[in-house]
Amino acid sequence: FLFLGQTVTGSNLLAFLLVLVGALVISVDKTATGISITKGLGWISIAIFMWAIIFVVADAVLEKIPFSEFVVFDALGSALAGLPLFLFTSIRREVLVGIQTATPAKYGWFTLNNLLDLLGQIMSKKALSLAPSAGLVSVVMQVQSFYAIVLGLLLTLSVPQVFKEDVSMVAVGKKILGALIM
């Protein structure tokens, strides 16, 4: 709305509120002293805001350049964006220690994770290039919550030494409720 002049409808606002309520349901924990919000909510809020900017910019750029050209510049930009982090001594030291102590299995998981991330990025950008609005793509992508719940459950049960999700009925039920609301 602010940058591309797209119309925000009542159903867009309602969808936004439902997603927000779903995220809050998942982020609230009962403790012995009352109710608390998980620490990750602040970080995910920042990430969501950044993703909103990325989607709006990508949506605008994809109207002006071919998808294949966009993918090249997007991947190059992602690769170059991480380099300034090496200016920080603590980050540089942590990366070097991680490289030196990593096992082949850890490199395998890291490679698989990054390949899946790259493919997911490309697919979401392709969806942006074809969909009528960035908001639609963003909301429809909420279906990934169900995939994440099922994958987290399956991986925790099959490879518990690597994946550690809370798979209790209460935790899984809360995640499903939040995802349904979203």
N, C-alpha and C positions, 0 to 999 in steps of 0.2 A: 504494500500500500504506500509506504513512505517513499520508496526509491523507484519502483517500477510503475506506479499508478494503478496497480491491480485492485479490484474491488474486494472489500472484506464484507462478507454477508453475515447474517445472523447465524446461519448454520456453521460458518467458519469459526465464529466466536464460541458457539456451543461446543464444537469439536475441540477447540483449544482448551476450554474449561474442563471438558471430560478427560482429556489427556493429563492436564495438570492435577486433577483430583486423583486419577489413577496413580500418578507418580507419588503423590503424597501418601496414598494408602500403602504403597510398597515401602515408603521411607519412614513410616512411623513404627516405633518399637515400644512394646510394653516393658517396663522395668520395675524393679521392686519399689522404686521411689515415684513411679508415675509413668508418664509417656515421654519419650524422647524421639527426636528426629535423627536419623542416621547421618554420620559425618559426610557421607558421599553425596547428599542432596545438594549441598552448595557447589561441589565440583561438577556434578551433572548439570546443574543450572547454568554454570558458566559454559560448559561444553555445548549445551543446547543452544545457548545464545550464539556461540561461535558457529555452530552448524547452520543456524538460521541465516547468518550472514553469508556463509559459504553457499548455501542453496540459492539465496537471492542473487548473489553475484554470478554464480554459475548459470542460473536461469537467464539472466540478462546477456551474458557473454555467449551462451549457446544459440541465442537468436542472431548473433552477428558473425560467428565463425563456424566452420564445419566441425562436427563431433570429433573426427579423427585428429584434427589440429588441437582441439581443446584437450583431448586425452594426453597428448604429448606434453603440452605446456603444464597441465595439471600435475602429471607425474614428475616432471622436471622441477616444478615449484615445490612439490612435497619433499623431494630429495634435498633441494637446496635449503629449505626452511629449517632443517635440523642442524645444519652446520654451525650457525651462531651459538648453539648450545655448548659447543666445545670451547667457547671463550670462558666458561665458568669452570674453574679448577675442580670443584667438587664433582660436577657432572662428568668431566673428562676422566677423572680418577675412577669414578664408579663404572664408566663404560669400559675402561681398560681392564679393571679387575674382573668385570663380567665376561669379557672376551677371554681372558687368561684362565678363568676357572670353569668356563662352560664345558659341558660334556657334549658328545655328538648328539645325544638325544635332545638336549636343550637346543642345539642349533637346528635340529630337525623340526621341533615344535615351533621355534621362532620363524623358520622359513615358511612352514605351513601357514602360520598365523598371518605373516605378511603377504603371502600370495593370496590368501582368502580376503584380506583387507583390500588389496589392490583390485581384485576382481569385484568386490562389493562396491568399491569407489567408482569403478568404471560403469557398473550396472546402474548405480544410483544416478550418475551423471547422464547416462543414456536415457533413463526414465525422465530426467529433467528436460532433456532435449525433445522428448515426444509428448509429455503431459501438458495440459492446458495451464497449470500453475505449479510453482514450487511448493505451495502449501499442500496441494493434493498429494504430491509425491512424499512429502514429509509425514503427513498423517497416515497414508497407506503403509509406510515403512514401519509403523507401530506394530504391525503383525509380527515383526521380528521378535517381539517380546515372547510370544508363544514358542517360537523356535528356540530361543535362548533358555526358556524354562525347561523344555523337553531335553535339549542337548545337555544342559547343566545337570539334570537329573540322571540321564543315561551315562554321561561321562563320570560323574561322581560314583555311581554304582559299579561301573565296569573298570575304572582306573582310579581308585580312591587315593593312591599314592601321588597322583598328579593333580587331580581335580578335587576340590573340597568345598562343595556347596552344602548348605543346610537343607537336607531332604526330608525333614520332618513334615508331617501332615499339615501342621500349622503354618510353617514357612512356605511350603509349596502352595497351600490354599491362599495365603496372603498374596503371593506373587500372581497367581491365576486371577484373583479378584481384581488386583490392580491392573493387570493386562486387559481383563474384560472391560473395565471402566474406560481404559484408554482406547 
